[in-house]
Amino acid sequence: MRDPYAVLGVAKSASAGEVKKAFRRLAKKHHPDQNKNDPKAQAKFAEVNTAYEILGDEKKRAEFDRGEIDAEGKPRHPGFDGFPGGFRRSGGGPGQSEHFEFHFGGGNPFARGGRTNTQNIDPSDFLADLFGGFGAGGAGGRSKGRSNAPPRGSDLAATIEVTLVDAIKGGKVVVSLPSGKRLEVAVPAGIEEGQQIRLKGQGEPSMLGGQAGDAIITVHIGKHPRLRVDGRDLRLDLPVTLYEAVLGGKVEAPTLQGNVELTIPKHSNGGRTLRLRGKGLPASGGKPAGDLLVTLRIVLPDGADAELEKLAQRLRDEKQYDPRKAG
């Protein structure tokens, strides 16, 4: 066991208040609730407690300073009195057996009012002092003035990106939380951009024994090569030929459910939008299915085309019009 002054990081001239302040800071830092699965932190926590058992007790601190007890609170003089509180013998008269009573000292840091009987220790009292005044809420009003329910842990926020197919049909995505934990998230079918998924109990643990916080996962829908999300609708820019726009016809349009046949009316302008009902995001949470909005984009053939140029010249000369003129 190291020198208790060194363990708590205080000088030998430190006041009782300074010792107590140092102990609280280190106990909070190394408390097992904040360092799960870290044996080094647990060992450090035990060392800090032992040091405070000496320096937090005025009598024991004086005995340590005089060299009468060691860093574990044991008397330095030899003999059976190696236990911190020593022992006494009673009985032992003629025909009587001797009875030994051992007294363990230690100035327990969890004790209040100087009590050292570990059967009366309520660790929640100690935790309440460290982490904000929340007791265990025992019977008989022992925690009068405190909340009976310990505070829950903090929520954690994270984001995931899902494909448009997963947003439509649902799927599973792995998310990494700020805590380092990785979880598989079930994405419900029909989820919208920016919607959140709450994972109960997957947030930060409570330092005071309350419920763990939640993980709040915000969903973003990744880009699709052809389709765009617009609320519950999907949008598609569909290239069409000049003659399809003029003469009309039937063309295939891609959807997430497969290709469908789309009828283009005659004399359709570029930019005209046609609606395919029910081909957007599926119905979800009481919301109806969205639609697929198809916008026509007239595309000319690649390369020079003399006949097309002659047709355009004739239209310019004989059928001239100004589409930019209002009315």
N, C-alpha and C positions, 0 to 999 in steps of 0.2 A: 504494500500500500504506500503510495507516494505521500509526501508532506501535504496535509490538507490545505495549507495556504497556497501551495503551488497548484493543487487541483482546482481550487476555486479562483485562482488568479488574483489574489488579494495580498496586500502587504500585512506583516504581523501587527502593524499599528492600525489596521482597518477597524472602523467602528462596527458595532453589531448591525447597524443598518446597511453598511456597505457589504458586509458578509451575506446578509440576507438577500440583498439585491443581486449579488453575483450568483448566489445559489439559484434564485428564481430564473435568471437568464439562462444558465447552463442546463437546469432541469427542463426548461421548456424546449431548448434546442435539441437535447438528446433524449427526450421522452419517447418511449417505445411506440406510442400512438402515432408519432410523426416519423418514425424510422423503422417501419415494419420490415422484417427480414434482414435487419442489419445488426448482427451480433456485436459489432464494435460499438455502435451507439448505445446498445443496451448495457454493455459493460461500462461504458463511460457514465451512463446514467446512475448505475449502482455506485461507481466510484465517487461521483458528485454527492450522492446521498450520504455515503459514509463520511465524507469530509465534513458535510454540514452537521452530522451528528456530533462531531467534536466541536467545531467552531460555532455552531448555533446554540450551544449550551454553555452559558457563562462559566459554570463550575468546571466542566470538562475542558473548556478552552484554557482555563487557568492551569489545570493539572497538566495539560499537554505542554504549555509554555514552560512549566517548571520541570518538565521531563519525567513526570510521574506516570504518564500513560503514553502508549505509542500511538501511531496514526490510525490504528483500528480501535482505539479506546481501551486497550488492555493494559493492566498495570505492568510497569517495567520491572518490578522486583520479582524475584523467583518464587516459585511455590505454586500451589493449586489455585491461587487467586488469579488465574489467568483470565477468568471471566470478567467482563467490564464491571459488573456490580458486585463481584465477590460472592461469598456464600456465608451462611451461618449454620451452626449445628445446634439442634435442640434435642431435648430428651436425653437419653443415655444414662438414666439412673439405674439402680440395681433392678435387674429383671426387665428393663425396658430397652427397646431398640432405639438406636440413634436415628434422627431424621435430619436430613440435609435439605436446606432451602437455597436455591440459586436465584440470584437477583440480577437480571440483565438490564443494564442501563442503555444509554445511547442517544438520548435526546431526539427521538424519531422526528424527522422533518415533516411527517404527515400529522403529527400530534398537535392538538390545540390545548392551550391552557396548561401546558407542561405535562399532559398525560403521556405515558409511555406504554400502556398496555395495548399491544397490537390487536387484541380482540375488539377494542373500541375505535380502531382507526377506520375512518371512512375515506378512501382514496378520492372520492368525488369532492370532498372538502378541499383537498390539496389542489385538485385540478381546477376547482372553482376559483381559488386564489390566483392560479396561474393564467387562466384563460377566460376571465371575464365575469365571474360571479354567478355561475349556474351550478346549483347543487343537484343532488340526486333526488330531492323531493321526498324524503322519507316520511314516515308517519309521525304524528305528534307535533307537527309544526316545526320540525327541526330545521327546515329550509325556509322559514318564514321570510317573505320578501323576495324570494327567488322564483324564477320560472320552473315549474315542475318538468317541463319538457326541455331536454338539452337541445341546443341549436343544431340544425342540420349542417352538413358540409356544403361547401360552395359548389355551384354548377360549373361545368366545363363547356366551352363552346368550340365547335369544330365545323368544318365544311367538307362536303364531298361533291364530286362531279360525277354525274351519271350520264349514260348515253341516252339519246332520245328514245331508243327502243326500250331501255329499262324504265324510263319515265312512263312510257305508254303501257307496257306489259308488266312492270314490276320486276324486281330482281334483288340480288344481294351484292353489297359493296363493302369492302374493308375500309375502316376509317382509323386514323391514328389520332389519339387524344393528346392534348398538351402534357398530360401526366406520363406519356410514353406507352400507355395501354393501347392495344390494337383490338378493335371489335368488328364483328361482322354485322352490318346493318341491313335489315330487310326493308327495301324500298317498296312502298305500296304502289300498285298500278294506278296510273292517272295522276301522279303527284305533279305539282306545278313548280315552276321556277321560283326559288326563294322560300318555298315552304320549309317548315322545320319538323324534325323528328325528335321526340324526347325519349331518352333511354333512362328509365328509372334506376336510381342507385348506382349509376356508373360515373358519377362525379367524384369530387374530393370527399374523403372520409371526414367525419366529425371528430374533432380532437376531444370532445367531451362525451362521447358515447352516443350521440344522436344518430339520426339517419344520415346516410351518405347523400351527397347532392346528386343531381342528374347531369347527364350529358345532353347538350342541345346541339343537334346536327342540322345545319342549314344546307339545303339541296340546291345545287346549280346544275342545269342541263347543258351538256356539252353541245358543240356545234355539229350539225348534220351536214353532209355534203350538199344536200339539195333542199331540205325542209327547215323551216324556222318556226319557233314557238311564239305565238302571240296570244297570251292568256291561255284559254283552253282550245284555241284554234291553232291550226298549222298553216303555214304559208309556203307556196311553191311558185317559183318563176319557171314557166314552161316555154321553151323555144318552139315557135311554129314558123312554117314557111309563109312566103308572101301569098302564094295561091291558096293555102289553107285558110289564111285570114280573110281573103277575098271571097273564095268559093264556099268556105265552111267545110266540115267533114268530121270524121271521128279519129281521135288520136289516143295513144296510151299515156296515162299519167301515173307516175309512181306514188304509192302511199306506203305507210308502214305495214299495211295488211296485204301488200302486193299491188301489182299494176291493175288499174281500172280503165275502162273506156270512157273517154270524155268527148262530148259533142261540142264542136266549135261552131257557133252560129255564123251565117254568112256576113260578110262585111264587118268582121270584128277588128277593132282597132288594137294596135299594140298598147299594152297597159290595161286592157279590159280584164276584169277579175270575175271568174266563174266560181261558184260555190258547190262543193260536194258535201252534203250534209252527213254528219256522223262520222266523218273520216279524220277528225282531229283527236284530241286527248279523249280517252274513254270516260264514261260517267263515273264519278267518284265522290263520296261524301255528300250525297244529295245533289251534286251538281250534274247537269246533263252533259252528254258527250259534245265535244267541240266539232267544228267543221274544218274541211280542207279548202283553203282559198287559193285558187290557181290564177295567177296573173300571166297573161299572154305576152310574150316577147317575140316580135317579128324579126327573123334572122334572114338576111340575104344569102344567096349561095356564095361559096368561096370563089375567088378569082373573078376576072372580067367576063362579062356575058354580053355579047354584042346585041343579041335579040332583046334582052331585058333593057338594055340602054335605049334601044330604038323605041320600045314600048313606053318607057318613061318620058322620052322626048315628045312622043305623040300626045301623051296625057298632059304634058306641060303646055304643049301648043294648043291643044283642042279642048282639054278638060281641066283647065287650070283652076285651082282653088287654094285658099289660104287657111290651113287648120289652126293657125295661131290667132286668127281674127275672131274676136268674141262674137257670139250670136250665130 
